[in-house]
């Protein structure tokens, strides 16, 4: 895959002011998913960004990208590229 084939994930705003606003926008943007599923993904993104001690604005940006990517995969808006060409790996042979 070349970098020309990589597209940016769509976002609804340039930046969100807080996690609550982001949650509302994600629930609006993914109406086919249960609210609980959207919120679980958002909570997991918050947890991950806290582990890296990101500034709040950076955490919101990174968290949004994580959640949007996950939800777009879930809804089929993005193909799961990791599984489109699975490869079989031979088990290592033990030395005799």
C-alpha positions in Angstrom: 0.0 0.0 0.0 1.3 3.4 -0.9 0.8 6.5 1.2 -1.4 7.8 -1.6 -4.0 5.1 -0.7 -4.2 6.2 2.9 -7.1 8.5 3.6 -7.8 10.6 6.7 -10.6 9.5 8.9 -13.6 11.9 8.6 -14.1 14.1 11.6 -17.2 16.2 12.5 -15.3 19.1 14.1 -11.8 20.5 14.1 -11.5 19.8 17.8 -13.9 18.9 20.6 -13.9 20.8 23.9 -14.6 17.8 26.1 -15.3 14.1 26.2 -19.0 14.6 26.7 -19.3 16.6 23.5 -17.3 14.0 21.7 -19.6 11.3 23.0 -22.7 13.1 21.8 -21.1 13.6 18.3 -20.1 10.0 18.1 -23.5 8.7 19.1 -25.0 11.0 16.4 -22.5 9.9 13.7 -23.0 6.2 14.4 -26.8 5.8 14.8 -26.9 2.1 13.8 -24.8 1.2 16.9 -26.1 0.9 20.4 -25.2 3.9 22.6 -23.5 1.6 25.0 -21.1 0.3 22.3 -20.1 3.8 21.3 -19.6 4.8 25.0 -17.6 1.7 25.8 -15.2 2.5 22.9 -14.9 6.0 24.1 -14.2 5.0 27.7 -11.5 2.6 26.4 -9.9 5.5 24.4 -9.9 7.7 27.5 -8.2 5.0 29.5 -5.5 4.5 26.8 -4.8 8.2 26.5 -4.5 8.6 30.2 -1.8 5.9 30.3 0.3 8.1 28.0 -0.3 11.2 30.1 -1.4 13.2 27.0 -2.6 16.8 27.4 -6.4 17.0 27.4 -6.7 18.5 23.9 -4.3 15.9 22.5 -6.1 13.1 24.4 -9.4 14.2 22.8 -7.9 14.2 19.3 -6.2 10.8 19.7 -9.2 9.4 21.4 -11.6 10.5 18.7 -9.4 8.9 16.0 -9.2 5.7 18.0 -13.0 5.5 18.5 -13.9 6.6 15.0 -11.6 4.0 13.5 -13.0 1.2 15.7 -16.6 2.2 15.0 -16.1 2.6 11.3 -14.6 -1.0 11.2 -17.6 -2.2 13.3 -20.1 -0.7 11.0 -18.3 -1.7 7.8 -17.5 1.8 6.7 -13.8 0.8 6.6 -12.6 -2.6 5.5 -10.6 -4.5 8.0 -7.4 -4.5 6.1 -5.6 -6.6 8.6 -7.8 -9.6 7.5 -8.1 -9.0 3.8 -5.0 -11.0 3.0 -4.3 -13.4 5.8 -1.0 -15.3 5.7 -0.2 -18.7 7.1 3.0 -18.8 9.0 4.9 -22.0 9.3 5.8 -23.1 12.9 9.5 -23.0 13.6 11.2 -26.4 13.4 12.9 -27.5 16.6 16.5 -28.3 16.3 17.3 -32.0 16.8 
